[in-house]
């Protein structure tokens, strides 16, 4: 069943975005009495559609029960990448349960994003996350932001892990085994050329623990999918 995120609830009716109404009518070709699932403030509702001319009304039928997840919150801290790679990370990361994407400018990042283009980029990335959340039947949409002040990463709560190609002893597997008290896992991934030694030292001082992902070197866009998958496996009940 198709799922949408509501913007507002008025009595037993939900208000969706214009793009959602378009999707219902033009893409899905739904008609009156068809049903959809609507997420509002973390709860899921079964709803019935009513078409009156160009207007579509979404009425609540019943609230649906939801399982409580005990998986940790996953925060991915990433460099700016080419658009196609960014899109895949946002989509697949959302499907795999990532809660937040934080993009920062790193020394070896090939792609740079000017401050005056930030709002447009974040709007587009957020839309990708929303669509992926609906497709994967999530009850939340990941947040997306750009952090220009790297020193603020020290304020992140939870376990902070830096994925390093220079680290040889501490593996991500062993680090995850020892994480029992954190509700949040922050994972920092470097650009195509990896972190510089200066960057690794800087982020270590900000509380990040270096971890190896093994002997094989993965592409940047592969690492978030790999990490999100193993965390879900490790903590899934």
C-alpha positions as CSV (number, residue, x, y, z in Angstrom):
1,X,0.0,0.0,0.0
2,X,1.2,3.5,-0.9
3,X,2.4,5.6,2.1
4,X,2.5,9.4,2.4
5,X,3.6,11.9,5.0
6,X,1.0,14.4,6.1
7,X,1.7,18.1,6.7
8,X,-1.3,18.7,8.9
9,X,-4.2,16.9,10.6
10,X,-7.6,18.6,10.8
11,X,-10.1,16.5,12.7
12,X,-10.2,13.2,10.8
13,X,-8.6,14.7,7.6
14,X,-5.0,14.9,6.6
15,X,-3.4,17.5,4.4
16,X,-0.6,16.3,2.0
17,X,1.8,18.1,-0.2
18,X,0.8,19.1,-3.7
19,X,3.3,16.7,-5.2
20,X,1.6,13.9,-3.2
21,X,-1.8,14.7,-4.6
22,X,-0.3,14.7,-8.1
23,X,1.3,11.3,-7.4
24,X,-2.0,9.9,-6.1
25,X,-4.0,11.1,-9.1
26,X,-1.6,11.0,-12.0
27,X,1.0,8.4,-11.2
28,X,-0.9,5.9,-9.1
29,X,-4.2,6.7,-10.9
30,X,-6.2,6.1,-7.7
31,X,-9.9,6.8,-7.4
32,X,-12.5,7.4,-4.6
33,X,-12.5,4.8,-1.9
34,X,-9.0,3.7,-2.6
35,X,-6.9,3.5,0.6
36,X,-3.4,4.7,1.5
37,X,-1.3,4.9,4.6
38,X,-0.5,8.3,6.0
39,X,2.2,9.1,8.6
40,X,1.6,12.0,10.9
41,X,3.8,12.8,13.9
42,X,5.3,9.3,14.0
43,X,1.9,7.5,13.9
44,X,0.5,5.6,10.9
45,X,-3.1,5.8,9.8
46,X,-5.1,3.9,7.2
47,X,-7.0,6.4,5.2
48,X,-9.6,6.5,2.5
49,X,-9.5,8.8,-0.6
50,X,-12.4,10.9,-1.8
51,X,-12.3,12.7,-5.2
52,X,-14.5,15.8,-5.6
53,X,-13.5,17.4,-8.9
54,X,-9.8,18.4,-8.7
55,X,-9.9,18.2,-4.9
56,X,-8.7,15.0,-3.1
57,X,-9.7,14.5,0.5
58,X,-7.8,12.0,2.7
59,X,-9.9,10.8,5.6
60,X,-8.7,8.7,8.5
61,X,-10.2,5.2,8.8
62,X,-8.1,3.9,11.7
63,X,-4.7,4.2,13.4
64,X,-2.4,1.2,12.6
65,X,-0.3,-0.5,15.3
66,X,3.5,0.0,14.9
67,X,6.4,-2.1,16.2
68,X,8.9,-0.3,18.5
69,X,12.4,-0.4,17.1
70,X,15.4,-0.6,19.4
71,X,18.0,-0.1,16.7
72,X,20.4,2.8,17.3
73,X,20.0,6.1,15.5
74,X,22.5,6.3,12.6
75,X,24.0,9.6,11.6
76,X,26.2,9.7,8.5
77,X,28.8,12.4,8.2
78,X,29.8,12.7,4.6
79,X,31.9,14.8,2.1
80,X,30.3,16.6,-0.8
81,X,30.1,14.2,-3.8
82,X,28.9,14.2,-7.4
83,X,25.1,14.4,-7.7
84,X,24.5,10.8,-8.8
85,X,26.5,9.4,-5.9
86,X,24.8,11.7,-3.4
87,X,21.4,10.7,-4.7
88,X,22.2,7.0,-4.2
89,X,23.6,7.5,-0.7
90,X,20.5,9.4,0.4
91,X,18.1,6.9,-1.2
92,X,19.7,3.7,0.0
93,X,20.8,5.2,3.4
94,X,17.1,6.1,4.0
95,X,16.0,2.6,3.1
96,X,18.5,1.2,5.5
97,X,17.4,3.3,8.5
98,X,19.7,6.3,8.5
99,X,18.3,9.1,10.7
100,X,20.4,12.0,9.7
101,X,22.8,13.0,6.9
102,X,25.4,15.7,7.7
103,X,27.6,17.0,4.8
104,X,30.8,18.7,5.5
105,X,33.6,20.1,3.3
106,X,36.8,18.0,3.5
107,X,40.3,18.7,2.3
108,X,40.3,16.2,-0.5
109,X,36.7,16.7,-1.6
110,X,36.5,17.2,-5.3
111,X,33.0,18.7,-5.2
112,X,32.4,22.1,-3.5
113,X,29.0,23.6,-2.8
114,X,28.7,27.4,-2.6
115,X,26.7,28.7,0.4
116,X,24.2,30.5,-1.8
117,X,23.2,27.1,-3.3
118,X,22.8,25.3,0.0
119,X,19.0,25.8,0.4
120,X,18.3,24.5,-3.1
121,X,20.5,21.4,-2.5
122,X,19.0,20.6,0.9
123,X,15.4,20.9,-0.5
124,X,16.3,18.5,-3.3
125,X,18.1,16.0,-1.0
126,X,15.2,16.2,1.5
127,X,12.7,15.3,-1.3
128,X,14.8,12.2,-2.1
129,X,14.7,11.2,1.5
130,X,11.0,11.7,1.7
131,X,10.3,9.6,-1.3
132,X,12.6,6.8,-0.1
133,X,10.9,6.9,3.3
134,X,7.5,6.4,1.7
135,X,8.8,3.6,-0.5
136,X,10.5,1.8,2.4
137,X,7.5,2.3,4.7
138,X,9.3,4.4,7.4
139,X,7.5,6.5,10.0
140,X,10.2,9.2,9.9
141,X,12.1,11.1,7.2
142,X,15.8,11.6,7.7
143,X,17.1,15.1,8.3
144,X,19.7,16.5,5.9
145,X,22.0,19.4,6.7
146,X,25.3,21.0,5.8
147,X,27.7,21.8,8.6
148,X,30.2,24.5,7.8
149,X,31.7,24.7,11.3
150,X,33.5,21.4,11.8
151,X,34.3,22.1,15.4
152,X,30.6,21.7,16.2
153,X,30.9,18.0,15.4
154,X,32.4,17.7,18.9
155,X,28.9,18.4,20.2
156,X,27.4,15.2,18.6
157,X,26.0,12.8,21.1
158,X,26.6,9.1,21.0
159,X,29.5,7.0,19.7
160,X,31.6,8.7,17.0
161,X,33.5,6.6,14.5
162,X,35.8,7.7,11.7
163,X,36.2,5.2,8.9
164,X,39.9,5.2,8.2
165,X,42.1,3.4,5.6
166,X,45.1,4.1,7.7
167,X,43.8,2.3,10.8
168,X,45.0,-1.3,10.9
169,X,44.1,-2.7,14.4
170,X,40.7,-1.4,15.4
171,X,38.0,-2.8,13.1
172,X,34.4,-1.6,12.8
173,X,33.3,-5.1,13.8
174,X,35.0,-5.0,17.2
175,X,33.9,-1.4,17.8
176,X,30.3,-2.3,17.3
177,X,30.5,-5.3,19.6
178,X,31.5,-3.0,22.4
179,X,28.7,-0.4,21.8
180,X,26.0,-1.2,24.3
181,X,25.1,2.1,25.9
182,X,24.7,4.4,22.9
183,X,21.4,5.4,21.3
184,X,23.2,7.1,18.5
185,X,26.1,6.0,16.2
186,X,27.8,8.8,14.2
187,X,29.8,7.5,11.2
188,X,32.2,9.7,9.4
189,X,33.2,8.8,5.8
190,X,36.0,10.4,3.8
191,X,36.1,11.6,0.2
192,X,37.5,9.7,-2.8
193,X,41.1,10.4,-1.8
194,X,40.4,9.6,1.9
195,X,41.1,11.7,4.9
196,X,44.4,13.5,5.2
197,X,46.5,12.7,8.3
198,X,45.8,16.2,9.5
199,X,42.1,15.7,9.3
200,X,42.1,12.3,11.1
201,X,44.1,13.8,13.9
202,X,41.7,16.8,14.1
203,X,38.6,14.6,14.3
204,X,40.2,12.3,16.8
205,X,40.6,15.3,19.1
206,X,36.9,15.9,18.5
207,X,36.1,12.5,20.0
208,X,36.0,10.3,16.9
209,X,37.5,6.8,17.2
210,X,39.3,5.5,14.0
211,X,38.1,2.2,12.6
212,X,39.1,0.0,9.8
213,X,36.5,-1.4,7.4
214,X,38.8,-4.3,6.3
215,X,41.6,-4.8,3.8
216,X,39.5,-4.0,0.7
217,X,39.1,-0.4,-0.3
218,X,35.5,0.5,-1.2
219,X,34.2,3.4,-3.2
220,X,32.8,6.3,-1.2
221,X,29.2,5.6,-2.2
222,X,29.5,1.9,-1.2
223,X,30.7,2.6,2.4
224,X,27.4,4.2,3.7
225,X,25.4,1.2,2.4
226,X,27.9,-1.2,3.9
227,X,27.9,0.5,7.3
228,X,24.1,1.0,7.5
229,X,23.6,-2.7,6.6
230,X,25.9,-4.1,9.2
231,X,24.5,-1.9,11.9
232,X,21.0,-3.0,11.1
233,X,22.1,-6.6,11.2
234,X,24.0,-6.2,14.4
235,X,21.1,-4.6,16.3
236,X,18.1,-6.1,14.6
237,X,16.0,-8.2,17.0
